[in-house]
Amino acid sequence: MNSSKKTVPVVALLAFCLALSFPTPVPAKEVDSSIAACLKAWGDHPFGNAPQFKTLETSVTVFGIGGKTADTQPTSTPALVLINPSFNLMGGSTIELLNPNGWYCLRTTVTVMGRVGIRAHCKAQLASTSAGSTVLGNNAANRNIKDLTVTAMGSVSVARPCN
């Protein structure tokens, strides 16, 4: 068999797998309950009754090893982004939300005996689907961070860079 015939299916499979890994807009016939909670929290928003949104994957970090959550591509129009839960156990992780037109809806961020840093562009909007809580932790540096995270013996901080 010709080797070029073998590489075509492999290249096609790789391209398909790469396409699956990128967040894609989700048309909503019925508004996702998490998205609905964030839209309610924002009150005035540009998304209408059946908003399209993209979803960022769940991230799990244990002892500093694990996935990273990031949305770094700026858009020219408002972009609604649902961020699946982030779990951090005994390590450090950073969530980057750097689209100035991003409207970020966090399902929850959980850290146990660790540190989570959220870097959100200064013009980005943040909301959470539920109230958070802190046990033996430090979320006092940001007055609204308690509403975004669940923290046990750890800390969560939010930085709001404009670049």
C-alpha positions as CSV (number, residue, x, y, z in Angstrom):
1,M,0.0,0.0,0.0
2,N,1.2,3.5,-0.8
3,S,2.4,5.4,2.3
4,S,0.6,8.6,1.2
5,K,-2.7,6.7,1.3
6,K,-2.0,5.8,4.9
7,T,-1.3,9.4,6.0
8,V,-4.4,10.9,4.6
9,P,-6.8,9.1,7.1
10,V,-4.4,9.9,9.9
11,V,-4.2,13.6,9.0
12,A,-8.0,13.7,8.7
13,L,-8.4,12.0,12.1
14,L,-5.9,14.5,13.8
15,A,-7.7,17.4,12.2
16,F,-11.1,16.1,13.5
17,C,-9.7,15.6,17.0
18,L,-8.2,19.1,17.1
19,A,-11.5,20.6,16.0
20,L,-13.3,18.8,18.9
21,S,-10.9,20.4,21.4
22,F,-11.8,24.0,20.6
23,P,-14.8,25.6,22.4
24,T,-17.7,26.2,20.0
25,P,-20.8,28.3,20.3
26,V,-23.9,26.4,21.5
27,P,-27.2,27.5,20.1
28,A,-29.8,27.3,22.9
29,K,-33.4,26.4,22.4
30,E,-33.9,26.5,26.1
31,V,-31.5,28.6,28.2
32,D,-29.0,26.4,30.2
33,S,-29.8,26.8,33.9
34,S,-26.3,28.0,34.7
35,I,-26.4,30.6,31.9
36,A,-29.8,31.7,33.1
37,A,-28.4,32.2,36.7
38,C,-25.6,34.4,35.4
39,L,-27.8,36.4,33.1
40,K,-30.1,37.1,36.0
41,A,-27.1,38.1,38.1
42,W,-25.9,40.6,35.5
43,G,-29.4,42.0,34.9
44,D,-28.7,44.1,31.9
45,H,-26.9,42.1,29.2
46,P,-26.6,42.0,25.4
47,F,-27.6,38.4,24.8
48,G,-31.4,38.2,24.5
49,N,-33.6,35.3,25.4
50,A,-31.8,32.4,23.6
51,P,-28.1,33.3,23.9
52,Q,-25.3,31.4,22.1
53,F,-22.3,30.6,24.3
54,K,-19.1,28.6,24.3
55,T,-18.1,26.3,27.1
56,L,-14.6,26.0,28.7
57,E,-13.7,22.6,29.9
58,T,-13.5,21.4,33.5
59,S,-10.1,21.8,34.9
60,V,-8.6,19.6,37.7
61,T,-5.3,20.3,39.4
62,V,-3.9,18.0,42.1
63,F,-0.5,18.8,43.7
64,G,0.0,21.4,41.0
65,I,-0.4,18.9,38.2
66,G,-3.4,19.2,35.9
67,G,-5.3,21.1,33.3
68,K,-5.5,24.9,32.8
69,T,-8.6,27.0,32.0
70,A,-8.0,29.9,29.6
71,D,-9.9,32.1,27.2
72,T,-7.4,34.5,25.7
73,Q,-8.8,35.3,22.3
74,P,-10.4,38.8,22.2
75,T,-13.6,39.2,20.3
76,S,-15.1,42.3,18.6
77,T,-18.5,41.7,20.1
78,P,-19.8,40.5,23.5
79,A,-19.0,36.8,24.0
80,L,-20.9,34.7,26.5
81,V,-18.7,31.9,28.0
82,L,-19.7,29.2,30.5
83,I,-16.8,28.0,32.5
84,N,-17.2,24.4,33.8
85,P,-16.1,23.7,37.4
86,S,-12.5,24.1,38.3
87,F,-11.1,21.9,41.1
88,N,-7.7,22.5,42.8
89,L,-6.3,20.2,45.6
90,M,-3.1,21.1,47.3
91,G,-1.6,23.1,44.5
92,G,-1.8,26.3,42.6
93,S,-3.7,27.0,39.4
94,T,-4.7,30.0,37.3
95,I,-7.8,30.7,35.3
96,E,-7.2,33.2,32.5
97,L,-10.3,35.1,31.3
98,L,-8.6,37.7,29.1
99,N,-11.3,38.7,26.5
100,P,-12.3,42.3,27.2
101,N,-15.7,41.5,25.6
102,G,-16.0,38.3,27.6
103,W,-19.1,37.7,29.8
104,Y,-17.8,34.9,32.0
105,C,-20.2,32.6,33.8
106,L,-18.4,30.4,36.4
107,R,-20.2,27.3,37.5
108,T,-17.9,27.0,40.5
109,T,-14.3,27.1,41.5
110,V,-13.3,24.8,44.3
111,T,-9.9,24.8,46.1
112,V,-8.8,22.7,49.0
113,M,-5.5,23.5,50.7
114,G,-4.4,25.3,47.6
115,R,-4.3,28.6,45.7
116,V,-6.4,29.7,42.7
117,G,-5.7,32.9,40.8
118,I,-8.3,34.2,38.4
119,R,-6.9,36.7,35.8
120,A,-9.9,38.5,34.2
121,H,-9.5,41.4,31.9
122,C,-10.6,44.6,33.6
123,K,-13.5,45.1,31.1
124,A,-14.7,41.5,31.3
125,Q,-17.9,40.6,33.2
126,L,-17.9,37.9,35.9
127,A,-20.8,36.1,37.5
128,S,-21.3,32.8,39.3
129,T,-24.1,30.3,39.1
130,S,-24.3,29.9,42.9
131,A,-23.1,31.4,46.1
132,G,-19.7,30.4,47.4
133,S,-18.2,29.8,50.8
134,T,-14.9,29.9,52.6
135,V,-13.7,27.7,55.5
136,L,-10.3,28.5,57.0
137,G,-9.3,30.4,53.9
138,N,-8.5,33.9,52.6
139,N,-10.8,35.4,50.0
140,A,-11.0,38.8,51.8
141,A,-8.8,40.6,49.3
142,N,-11.7,40.7,46.8
143,R,-15.0,41.7,48.2
144,N,-17.1,39.6,45.7
145,I,-14.8,36.6,45.5
146,K,-16.8,34.8,48.2
147,D,-19.6,34.7,45.7
148,L,-17.5,32.9,43.0
149,T,-15.7,30.2,44.9
150,V,-15.7,27.4,47.5
151,T,-12.5,27.5,49.5
152,A,-11.3,25.2,52.3
153,M,-7.9,26.0,53.9
154,G,-6.7,27.9,50.8
155,S,-7.0,31.2,48.9
156,V,-8.5,32.6,45.8
157,S,-7.5,35.9,44.3
158,V,-8.7,37.9,41.3
159,A,-6.4,40.1,39.2
160,R,-8.0,42.5,36.7
161,P,-5.3,43.5,34.2
162,C,-6.3,45.7,31.3
163,N,-3.8,44.4,28.8
